[in-house]
Structures are given as C-alpha cells and as structure tokens.
Amino acid sequence: MLLGAMGLLFVLLIPWYREPFPAGGGIWLGLPDWVSTALLCYVGVALLNALAWLWTEIPDPPPAGEPPSEPGAGGEE
C-alpha cells in the first residue's frame, strides 16, 4: 500500500501533464506551482518511506560470543 502511494506521488510530481508556464501556471509559496507540487510530493514520499521503516521489523543479530539459535546457521556441520 505504501509503495503504491509513493509511486502515485512520484507520478504527480512530474510536470509533463501541466500547461507551460506562464500560460497555465501560477505562483504558490513563492515558487511556480509545479515546483511547489514537486517539493510537497517529495516530502510526502519521504514521510511514507519513514513510516515504512518504522513498521518494518528487523531482528537484531545475536550478541558476540553467543551461538546462533538456528541449527546449521553457524557454518559448522
């Protein structure tokens, strides 16, 4: 779901679907509207990426000197 939202934001930030400036654009936040849209989409992608990393569980490696818990994982037969 997050990857789909990130992909949609990347498509929205591309200004190919807009009218050329100044004919079809305006100024928003002191920048051309397509630049403001692109920056907001980049921020949205960064936030979604941060959420994805927060929701992903990455197991910690065992402490040094402690044998691995899975048989055969230590390379010894």
C-alpha positions as CSV (number, residue, x, y, z in Angstrom):
1,M,0.0,0.0,0.0
2,L,2.8,2.4,0.9
3,L,4.7,1.6,-2.3
4,G,1.6,2.4,-4.3
5,A,1.1,5.7,-2.6
6,M,4.8,6.6,-3.1
7,G,4.5,5.7,-6.8
8,L,1.4,7.9,-7.2
9,L,3.3,10.8,-5.6
10,F,6.2,10.3,-7.9
11,V,3.8,10.4,-10.9
12,L,2.1,13.6,-9.5
13,L,5.4,15.5,-9.2
14,I,6.2,15.2,-12.9
15,P,5.1,18.4,-14.6
16,W,4.5,16.8,-18.0
17,Y,0.7,17.0,-17.6
18,R,0.6,20.7,-16.9
19,E,0.4,23.7,-19.2
20,P,3.7,25.6,-19.9
21,F,4.4,28.5,-17.5
22,P,3.3,31.3,-17.5
23,A,0.2,30.4,-19.7
24,G,-1.2,27.8,-17.3
25,G,0.6,28.2,-14.1
26,G,0.7,30.4,-11.1
27,I,2.9,31.2,-8.1
28,W,2.3,29.2,-4.9
29,L,4.5,29.6,-1.9
30,G,6.8,31.9,-3.9
31,L,7.5,29.3,-6.5
32,P,5.9,28.2,-9.7
33,D,3.0,25.9,-8.8
34,W,4.7,22.8,-10.4
35,V,7.8,23.3,-8.3
36,S,5.7,23.6,-5.1
37,T,3.8,20.5,-6.1
38,A,7.0,18.6,-6.7
39,L,8.5,19.6,-3.4
40,L,5.4,18.6,-1.5
41,C,5.3,15.3,-3.2
42,Y,9.0,14.7,-2.3
43,V,8.1,15.4,1.3
44,G,5.2,13.1,1.1
45,V,7.4,10.3,-0.3
46,A,9.9,10.9,2.5
47,L,7.2,10.6,5.2
48,L,5.8,7.4,3.7
49,N,9.3,6.0,3.5
50,A,9.8,6.8,7.2
51,L,6.5,5.1,8.0
52,A,7.6,2.0,6.1
53,W,10.8,1.8,8.0
54,L,9.0,2.3,11.3
55,W,6.6,-0.6,10.5
56,T,9.3,-3.0,9.3
57,E,10.7,-5.3,11.9
58,I,14.4,-6.0,11.6
59,P,15.6,-8.7,14.0
60,D,18.8,-7.8,15.9
61,P,21.8,-10.1,15.4
62,P,22.8,-12.3,18.4
63,P,25.3,-10.8,20.7
64,A,29.0,-11.6,20.1
65,G,30.1,-14.9,21.6
66,E,26.6,-16.3,21.7
67,P,25.9,-19.2,19.3
68,P,23.2,-18.8,16.7
69,S,19.8,-20.1,17.6
70,E,19.2,-21.9,14.3
71,P,21.0,-25.3,13.7
72,G,23.5,-25.0,10.9
73,A,23.4,-21.2,10.8
74,G,26.9,-21.0,12.3
75,G,28.6,-22.7,9.4
76,E,29.6,-25.8,11.4
77,E,28.3,-29.2,10.5
